[in-house]
Amino acid sequence: MMAVLSKTNGFPLSILLQGFVSETSFSDVDVTGIAIDSRKVIEGDLFIACRTGQRSAIPFINAAVNAGASAVVAEAGNLPESLICSVPLLCVKDLHSKAGIIADRFYGHPSAEMTVIGVTGTNGKTSVSHILAQSLSDASQNVCGLIGTLGYGSINNLIQGLNTTPDPITLHHLLADMRDQNIDHVVLEVSSHGLDQHRIAGVDFDLGIFTNLSRDHLDYHGDMKNYANAKRRFFTDYQISKAVINLDDDFGRSLIKKLGNDVQVIAYTLGADTNLKPDKNVSVVSGKSISNHSDKLQLEVNTPWGEGSLSAQLFGNFNAYNLLAGLSALCLLDIPLDQALLRLSQCRNIPGRMERFGGNLHPQVIVDYAHTPDALEQVLQTLKAQCQGTLYCVFGCGGERDRGKRSQMGAVAEQYADAIVLTSDNPRNEDPDAIIQDILSGIQKHNQLTINADREKVIVSTITAASKNDIILIAGKGHENYQEIRGVRHFFSDQQIVRRVLESGR
């Protein structure tokens, strides 16, 4: 997917840095590539040495120059004045916020030539992005690009990436590659880390979607205020002209009020309470659930473009919200309502998002990425309403992440599940048993409670012990095909283990 763009004739450094440095402060050179990681520098590249915390940038600059960098741009005030460099070395204030703009210039402003949709929020980013990418792809003609948690590329050809929102150089490279493949629509998951670190700088967005806000990533942001502000900046700092926002979310309603009158807003809701509607004039897409079974979701929808029925092979209120977000976006992109409803009805399940296995003579097993208190609650509520036997919840929490949510997730599991199985997630450099103890602090009653840090063993034993009327939720890792322990990622797939147990007849 990521073919290297040819810049055989080079790109003038003065144009890349225009407005950031004085053009008389250096001798202009041509650069043939651009890199933000010194280990990836090749001859002719411009190396962008963004701030590296408390570490000195000098070793990275030296490594880049030794690898053949034709020029270096570094954070102003982060280098000693006496530093000698054999290639042009320019200093730019707040370089991290400008790296994306430099990359956008180098790759020829790719996002300006496409329709780019950004999706942000705590939960639902991946589901909404995939729903849209599927709906905007046509097997015979159009292919929608996708950049997010499950990978980068086209909807049917995703290459796994390191981050939900890639670094700005990789991001604009991907967009340029998609443009060169004549892809005219791209859906981009916008994470709070990506916003805080300015990874999407330079991207020309046509439409922004906000799904919801609940506790997550407080190990990084510190508190909910900072987390919310990161999400807000997507809509206030990136000239979003069309916005789709969840009206049933408290932060979503406050966000609508902060947007200027020049932003076209579609608010979507499953609620009938019209008092939730903000004071400012916004259009509303509302849905009413008429069927919400384990194999199908049916909604009656009322929109500014008319009324209709929406049926999809998904289930749960959270997926009803995801579908309404998708419907709102498709209609804002001038797709007729009947076509939008038809496209959404053809959406397939998303890997690791309420992915179902078993049934009939076997227990039903659900693998889901739910790793926040709110997401776990939403999934368990949905499954509880459908379960005719015992509802099992198998989960853990990630190490070196927000410790405060662990007890909350324990409390949620106790409220909705009939049996709780605590195990390991990605412990990273933490003791798995210590993480489990944090979760246990939120659980009051320890009957119907199983504890074993060996995730594979408890998945096997839980499925083996369950009956055909039971439902087993395996939460937290979803699509991930690894388990990270002591800095090493070992191959691990919840789905693969579930299939093996069910196919063996348990």
C-alpha positions in Angstrom: 0.0 0.0 0.0 2.7 2.4 0.9 4.8 2.8 -2.3 7.6 5.4 -2.0 6.8 8.6 -3.9 9.5 9.6 -6.3 11.1 13.1 -5.8 14.0 12.7 -8.2 14.2 16.4 -8.9 14.1 17.3 -5.3 12.0 19.8 -3.4 13.4 23.2 -2.4 13.9 23.4 1.4 12.9 27.1 1.3 9.4 26.2 0.1 8.9 23.5 2.6 9.8 25.9 5.4 8.2 29.0 4.0 6.8 31.1 6.8 8.6 29.1 9.5 12.2 30.5 9.0 13.9 33.4 7.3 14.8 32.5 3.8 18.0 34.4 4.1 19.2 32.4 7.1 20.4 29.4 5.1 21.6 28.2 1.7 18.7 26.5 -0.1 19.0 22.8 -0.9 16.8 20.3 -2.6 15.4 17.4 -0.5 14.2 14.2 -2.1 12.5 12.7 1.0 11.3 13.5 4.4 11.6 11.6 7.7 10.7 12.1 11.4 12.6 9.0 12.6 16.4 9.1 12.2 16.5 5.4 11.7 14.5 5.8 8.5 16.6 8.6 7.0 18.0 7.9 3.5 20.2 10.0 1.4 18.6 13.3 0.4 16.0 13.4 3.1 15.0 16.3 5.2 15.1 15.1 8.8 12.5 16.7 11.2 13.9 16.5 14.7 10.9 17.1 16.9 11.2 17.4 20.6 12.0 14.1 22.3 11.0 14.8 25.9 14.1 15.2 28.1 16.4 13.5 25.7 18.8 15.5 23.6 18.1 15.7 19.9 21.8 15.8 19.0 22.4 12.0 18.7 19.4 11.7 16.4 20.5 14.6 14.3 24.0 13.1 14.0 22.6 9.8 13.0 20.4 11.4 10.4 23.3 13.4 8.9 25.4 10.2 8.9 22.6 8.5 7.0 22.7 11.1 4.3 20.2 13.8 5.3 20.4 16.8 3.1 19.0 19.1 5.8 17.7 19.1 9.3 15.0 21.1 11.0 14.8 21.1 14.8 12.9 22.5 17.7 13.9 26.1 18.4 15.6 26.4 21.8 16.3 22.7 22.0 19.9 22.8 20.7 23.1 24.5 21.9 24.1 27.5 19.7 27.6 26.0 19.3 26.3 22.9 17.6 28.1 22.4 14.2 26.3 20.5 11.5 27.6 19.7 8.0 24.2 20.2 6.4 21.7 23.1 6.8 20.3 23.0 10.3 17.2 25.3 10.9 15.3 25.8 14.1 11.5 26.2 14.1 9.4 27.1 17.2 6.7 24.5 18.0 8.0 22.2 15.3 5.8 19.3 16.4 2.7 21.4 15.3 4.3 22.2 11.9 5.7 18.8 10.9 2.4 17.9 9.3 2.3 21.1 7.3 5.8 20.5 6.0 4.8 16.9 5.0 1.6 18.2 3.3 3.7 20.6 1.2 6.2 17.9 0.3 3.6 15.4 -0.9 1.7 18.0 -2.8 -1.3 18.7 -0.6 -3.0 15.2 -1.1 -5.9 15.7 1.3 -7.0 18.8 -0.6 -7.7 16.5 -3.6 -9.8 14.0 -1.7 -12.8 14.0 0.6 -11.4 13.3 4.0 -13.7 12.3 6.9 -12.3 12.4 10.5 -13.9 10.3 13.3 -13.1 11.0 16.9 -14.5 10.0 20.3 -13.8 7.5 23.1 -15.8 4.5 21.7 -17.0 3.8 18.2 -14.3 5.4 16.2 -13.3 2.1 14.5 -16.9 0.9 14.0 -18.0 4.2 12.5 -14.9 4.4 10.3 -15.4 0.9 8.9 -19.2 1.4 8.4 -18.4 4.5 6.3 -15.5 3.0 4.4 -17.7 0.0 3.5 -20.5 2.3 2.5 -18.3 4.5 0.4 -16.6 1.6 -1.4 -18.0 0.1 -4.6 -16.7 -3.2 -5.8 -16.8 -2.1 -9.4 -15.6 1.5 -9.2 -14.9 3.4 -6.0 -12.6 2.3 -3.2 -12.5 4.2 0.1 -9.3 4.7 2.0 -9.1 3.9 5.7 -6.5 4.9 8.3 -7.2 3.7 11.8 -6.8 1.1 14.5 -7.2 -1.9 12.3 -4.7 -0.7 9.7 -4.0 1.6 6.8 -5.1 1.1 3.2 -8.3 0.2 1.4 -11.2 -1.4 3.3 -10.3 -4.9 1.9 -6.5 -4.5 2.0 -5.4 -3.1 5.3 -1.8 -3.1 6.4 -1.3 -3.1 10.2 0.0 0.2 11.6 1.7 1.2 14.8 -0.9 3.8 15.9 -4.5 4.5 15.4 -3.5 7.9 14.0 0.0 7.7 12.5 2.7 10.3 12.8 2.3 13.3 10.5 5.0 12.2 7.9 3.5 8.7 7.6 0.0 10.1 7.5 0.6 12.5 4.6 2.6 9.8 2.8 -0.4 7.5 3.1 -2.8 10.2 1.8 -0.5 10.9 -1.1 -0.3 7.2 -2.0 -4.1 6.9 -1.9 -4.5 10.0 -4.1 -2.1 8.5 -6.6 -4.3 5.3 -6.7 -7.3 7.5 -7.6 -8.9 7.0 -4.2 -11.2 10.0 -3.7 -12.6 9.3 -0.2 -10.6 8.6 3.0 -11.9 7.9 6.5 -9.4 8.7 9.3 -9.7 7.8 12.9 -8.5 10.7 15.0 -7.3 9.7 18.4 -6.8 12.0 21.4 -3.1 11.3 21.3 -3.0 12.2 17.6 -4.7 15.5 18.4 -2.5 16.3 21.4 0.6 15.6 19.4 -0.6 17.4 16.3 -0.3 14.3 14.1 -3.1 15.5 11.8 -1.6 19.0 11.2 -1.9 19.9 7.5 -4.8 17.6 6.8 -7.7 19.2 4.9 -10.8 17.7 6.5 -14.2 17.9 4.8 -16.2 16.4 7.6 -15.7 15.6 11.3 -17.6 13.1 13.4 -17.8 12.9 17.2 -19.1 9.7 18.7 -19.0 10.1 22.5 -16.8 10.9 25.5 -16.1 8.7 28.5 -13.1 7.8 30.7 -10.0 6.6 28.8 -6.3 7.5 28.4 -6.1 9.4 31.7 -2.7 7.9 32.1 -1.7 10.3 29.2 -4.1 13.3 29.6 -4.1 13.4 33.4 -7.8 14.3 33.8 -11.1 14.3 31.9 -10.8 18.1 31.2 -7.6 17.7 29.3 -9.0 14.6 27.5 -12.1 16.5 26.5 -10.1 19.5 25.3 -8.0 17.3 23.0 -11.2 16.1 21.4 -12.7 19.6 21.1 -9.6 20.8 19.3 -10.4 18.6 16.3 -13.6 20.7 15.6 -12.2 24.1 16.6 -8.6 24.0 15.2 -9.0 22.2 11.9 -11.5 24.3 10.0 -14.2 21.6 10.0 -17.0 22.9 7.9 -19.4 19.9 8.4 -19.8 18.2 11.7 -21.8 15.1 12.8 -22.2 15.0 16.6 -23.9 12.7 19.1 -26.7 14.7 20.6 -27.2 12.1 23.4 -23.7 12.7 24.8 -23.2 15.5 27.3 -19.9 16.6 25.8 -21.4 16.4 22.3 -24.1 18.9 23.2 -21.6 21.3 24.7 -19.4 20.9 21.6 -22.3 21.9 19.4 -22.8 25.1 21.3 -19.1 26.0 20.8 -19.1 25.6 17.0 -19.5 28.7 14.9 -22.5 29.4 12.7 -20.3 28.7 9.6 -20.2 25.0 10.6 -23.1 22.8 9.2 -24.0 20.5 12.1 -26.0 17.3 12.0 -26.8 16.0 15.5 -27.9 12.3 15.8 -30.0 10.8 18.6 -31.8 7.7 19.7 -33.7 9.7 22.3 -37.1 11.3 22.1 -36.3 14.2 24.5 -36.3 17.3 22.3 -35.1 19.3 25.3 -31.6 17.9 24.6 -31.5 19.9 21.4 -29.0 22.8 21.7 -30.1 26.4 21.4 -28.4 27.0 18.1 -30.1 25.9 14.9 -28.9 22.3 14.0 -30.5 19.6 12.0 -31.2 16.3 13.7 -31.1 12.7 12.5 -33.1 10.6 14.9 -33.6 6.8 15.1 -36.1 4.6 16.8 -35.2 1.0 17.4 -38.0 -1.4 16.2 -35.9 -4.6 16.4 -32.6 -5.3 18.2 -31.9 -9.0 18.0 -28.6 -10.9 18.1 -28.5 -11.1 14.3 -30.1 -7.8 13.1 -30.7 -4.2 14.0 -33.7 -2.3 12.6 -34.3 1.4 13.0 -36.9 3.9 11.9 -35.1 7.0 11.0 -36.2 10.6 10.6 -33.7 12.9 8.8 -33.6 16.4 7.2 -33.6 14.4 3.9 -36.7 12.3 4.7 -37.8 9.2 6.6 -36.9 5.6 6.1 -36.0 2.3 7.6 -32.5 1.1 8.3 -31.7 -2.6 8.7 -28.2 -4.0 9.3 -26.4 -7.2 10.4 -25.3 -5.6 13.6 -26.8 -5.4 17.1 -26.7 -3.3 20.3 -27.7 0.3 21.0 -24.1 1.4 20.5 -24.2 0.1 16.9 -27.5 1.9 16.4 -25.6 5.1 17.3 -22.7 4.1 15.0 -25.2 3.6 12.1 -26.9 6.9 12.7 -23.5 8.6 12.6 -22.7 6.9 9.3 -26.1 7.8 7.9 -25.7 11.4 8.8 -22.2 11.6 7.2 -23.3 9.8 4.0 -26.2 12.2 3.6 -24.0 15.2 4.3 -21.8 13.9 1.5 -24.8 14.3 -0.9 -25.6 10.6 -1.1 -29.4 10.2 -1.5 -31.2 8.9 1.6 -32.4 5.7 0.0 -28.9 4.9 -1.3 -27.4 5.7 2.1 -29.8 3.3 3.8 -29.1 0.6 1.2 -25.4 0.9 1.6 -25.6 0.7 5.4 -27.8 -2.4 5.2 -24.9 -4.2 3.4 -22.3 -3.4 6.1 -20.4 -6.5 7.4 -19.2 -7.2 10.9 -15.9 -5.5 12.0 -13.1 -7.7 13.3 -13.0 -7.6 17.1 -16.1 -5.5 17.4 -19.0 -7.7 18.7 -17.5 -10.5 16.7 -19.7 -13.6 17.2 -18.8 -17.3 17.3 -20.6 -20.5 18.3 -24.3 -20.7 18.8 -26.8 -23.6 18.2 -25.4 -26.5 20.2 -22.5 -24.3 21.5 -22.5 -21.3 23.8 -22.4 -18.0 21.9 -19.0 -16.3 22.3 -18.5 -12.6 21.6 -15.0 -11.1 21.1 -15.0 -7.3 21.6 -12.4 -4.6 22.0 -14.3 -3.0 25.0 -11.5 -1.7 27.2 -13.2 1.2 29.0 -15.9 1.2 31.7 -18.5 2.7 29.3 -17.7 0.4 26.4 -17.9 -2.7 28.7 -21.2 -1.5 30.2 -22.7 -1.0 26.7 -21.7 -4.4 25.5 -22.8 -6.3 28.7 -26.1 -4.4 28.8 -26.8 -5.6 25.2 -25.8 -9.2 25.9 -27.7 -9.4 29.2 -30.9 -8.6 27.4 -30.4 -11.5 25.0 -28.9 -14.1 27.3 -31.1 -17.0 28.3 -28.5 -18.7 30.4 -25.3 -17.5 32.2 -23.6 -14.3 31.0 -19.8 -14.7 31.4 -17.4 -11.7 31.2 -13.8 -12.6 30.6 -11.5 -9.6 30.8 -8.4 -7.9 32.1 -6.9 -4.4 31.9 -3.8 -3.1 30.1 -0.7 -2.5 32.0 1.0 1.0 32.2 -2.4 2.6 31.4 -5.0 4.4 33.4 -5.2 2.5 36.7 -8.3 4.4 37.8 -10.6 2.7 35.3 -9.7 -0.8 36.5 -11.9 -0.8 39.6 -14.7 0.8 37.6 -14.6 -2.0 35.0 -14.7 -4.5 37.8 -17.8 -2.8 39.2 -19.4 -2.8 35.7 -18.8 -6.5 35.3 -20.3 -7.3 38.6 -23.4 -5.2 37.8 -24.2 -7.0 34.5 -22.4 -10.3 34.3 -23.5 -13.5 36.1 -20.0 -14.8 36.2 -16.7 -12.9 36.0 -13.4 -14.3 34.8 -10.5 -12.0 35.5 -7.3 -12.6 33.5 -4.5 -10.8 31.8 -4.8 -8.3 28.9 -1.5 -6.7 27.8 0.3 -6.4 31.1 3.3 -4.7 29.5 5.8 -4.1 32.3 3.3 -4.5 35.1 2.7 -7.6 37.2 -0.5 -9.2 35.8 -1.6 -10.3 39.3 -1.3 -6.7 40.6 -3.5 -5.5 37.7 -6.1 -8.1 38.6 -6.0 -6.9 42.2 -6.8 -3.4 41.0 -9.8 -4.7 39.2 -10.9 -6.7 42.2 -11.1 -3.6 44.3 -14.2 -2.6 42.4 -16.0 -6.0 42.9 -17.9 -6.5 46.2 -19.1 -10.1 45.9 -16.6 -12.8 44.9 -19.1 -15.6 44.2 -19.1 -16.7 40.6 -15.6 -15.2 40.3 -12.6 -16.9 38.6 -9.1 -15.5 38.6 -6.3 -16.8 36.3 -3.7 -14.6 34.6 -3.3 -17.2 31.8 -5.7 -15.7 29.2 -5.6 -18.7 26.9 -6.3 -21.2 29.7 -9.4 -19.3 31.0 -10.8 -18.8 27.5 -10.6 -22.5 26.9 -12.0 -23.5 30.3 -14.8 -21.0 30.2 -16.1 -22.1 26.8 -15.7 -25.7 27.8 -17.8 -25.3 31.0 -20.5 -23.2 29.4 -23.9 -24.5 28.0 -25.6 -23.7 24.8 -27.8 -21.1 26.3 -24.9 -19.1 27.8 -23.1 -16.1 26.3 -19.4 -15.5 26.9 -18.0 -12.0 26.4 -14.2 -12.0 25.9 -13.4 -8.3 26.2 -10.4 -5.9 25.9 -8.3 -7.1 23.1 -10.7 -7.5 20.2 -8.8 -7.5 16.9 -5.3 -7.6 18.5 -3.1 -10.5 17.5 -0.6 -10.2 20.2 -0.1 -10.0 23.9 2.5 -7.6 25.2 4.6 -8.9 28.1 7.8 -7.3 29.4 8.3 -5.2 26.3 7.8 -8.2 23.9 4.7 -8.8 21.7 3.9 -12.5 21.6 1.4 -13.8 19.1 -2.0 -14.1 20.7 -5.5 -14.1 19.2 -8.7 -14.4 21.2 -10.5 -15.3 17.9 -8.1 -18.1 17.0 -8.4 -19.7 20.5 -12.2 -19.4 20.4 -12.4 -21.0 16.9 -10.1 -23.8 18.0 -12.1 -24.7 21.1 -15.5 -24.6 19.3 -14.3 -26.6 16.3 -12.8 -29.3 18.6 -16.3 -29.7 20.1 -15.0 -28.4 23.4 
